[in-house]
Amino acid sequence: QVRLVESGGGLVQPGGSLRLSCGASGITFSGRAVGWYRQAPGKQREQVAAITGGGWTDYADSVRGRFTISRDNAKNTMYLQMNSLTPEDSDVYYCNTVRPYQLWGQGTQVTVSS
């Protein structure tokens, strides 16, 4: 059974930074494309960043240059470094493998507010 656990969210002031982590059990990240997603209430889920098994990355236009996705296959963990945060970044953030998706975890809340 696959379980995805996101962590690292919290309250941060505009311009601040957070580093999100995603650990997985029941599945190996190595060799898989993985990604970070966010979803605000009443809105569609948005892919924020993705990284392939070979290390190629892609970012949503809204976060490019501010967010960095990375992975540590030895720890079966992925990360999202979030810098220069704005209130528009406030969302619940989720991790997952990319096509096929696993069952979604609970996400971690990011709130950017002064």
C-alpha positions in Angstrom: 0.0 0.0 0.0 1.4 3.4 -1.1 1.6 6.2 1.4 2.8 9.7 0.7 3.5 12.0 3.6 4.2 15.7 3.0 5.7 17.9 5.7 7.4 21.3 6.2 4.5 23.6 5.6 3.6 26.4 7.9 3.1 30.1 8.3 5.7 32.4 6.7 5.9 36.1 5.9 5.9 37.4 2.4 9.4 37.1 1.0 10.2 34.2 3.3 11.2 30.7 2.5 10.0 27.1 3.3 11.3 23.7 2.4 8.8 21.0 1.9 9.6 17.3 2.2 7.8 14.3 0.9 8.5 10.8 2.0 7.0 7.6 0.6 6.4 4.1 1.7 5.2 1.3 -0.5 6.7 2.8 -3.6 10.2 3.7 -4.8 10.8 7.2 -6.2 14.0 6.1 -7.9 13.4 5.9 -11.7 10.1 7.7 -11.5 9.0 11.2 -12.4 7.7 12.9 -9.3 6.1 16.2 -8.7 4.7 18.8 -6.3 1.1 20.1 -6.7 -1.0 22.7 -4.9 -4.7 23.2 -4.5 -6.7 26.0 -3.0 -10.3 25.5 -1.9 -12.6 25.6 -4.9 -9.8 25.5 -7.4 -8.2 22.8 -9.6 -5.1 21.1 -8.6 -2.0 22.7 -10.2 1.3 21.1 -10.9 3.9 23.3 -9.4 7.1 21.4 -10.2 8.2 18.1 -11.5 11.5 16.2 -11.8 12.0 13.1 -14.0 14.0 10.0 -13.0 16.9 11.5 -15.1 16.8 14.8 -13.3 15.1 17.0 -15.8 12.9 19.6 -14.1 9.8 21.6 -15.1 8.1 24.4 -13.2 4.9 26.3 -13.4 5.4 29.8 -14.8 4.2 31.3 -11.5 7.0 29.7 -9.5 9.9 29.4 -11.9 12.9 31.0 -10.5 11.6 30.9 -7.0 11.0 27.2 -6.3 13.4 24.3 -6.7 12.4 20.7 -6.8 14.9 18.0 -5.9 15.1 14.4 -4.9 17.2 12.1 -2.8 16.6 8.6 -4.1 18.7 7.0 -1.3 16.2 8.4 1.2 13.2 7.9 -1.0 12.4 11.5 -0.4 11.6 14.6 -2.6 11.8 18.2 -1.7 10.5 21.6 -2.7 12.5 24.7 -1.8 10.3 27.7 -1.9 11.8 31.2 -1.8 10.4 34.7 -2.2 7.0 33.5 -1.1 3.9 35.6 -1.8 0.3 35.3 -0.5 -0.7 33.8 -3.9 1.5 30.8 -2.9 -0.8 30.0 0.0 -2.2 26.5 -0.7 -2.2 23.0 0.4 0.8 21.3 -1.2 0.9 17.7 -2.3 3.5 15.3 -3.7 3.0 12.4 -6.0 4.5 10.4 -8.8 3.7 11.6 -12.3 1.5 9.4 -14.5 0.5 7.1 -12.9 -0.5 9.0 -9.8 -0.8 7.3 -6.5 -3.4 8.0 -3.9 -3.0 11.6 -2.7 -1.6 12.2 0.8 -3.0 14.7 3.2 -0.8 17.5 1.9 0.9 20.2 3.9 -0.5 23.7 4.4 1.5 26.7 3.3 0.3 30.1 4.5 2.0 33.3 3.4 0.8 36.2 5.4 2.1 39.2 7.3 
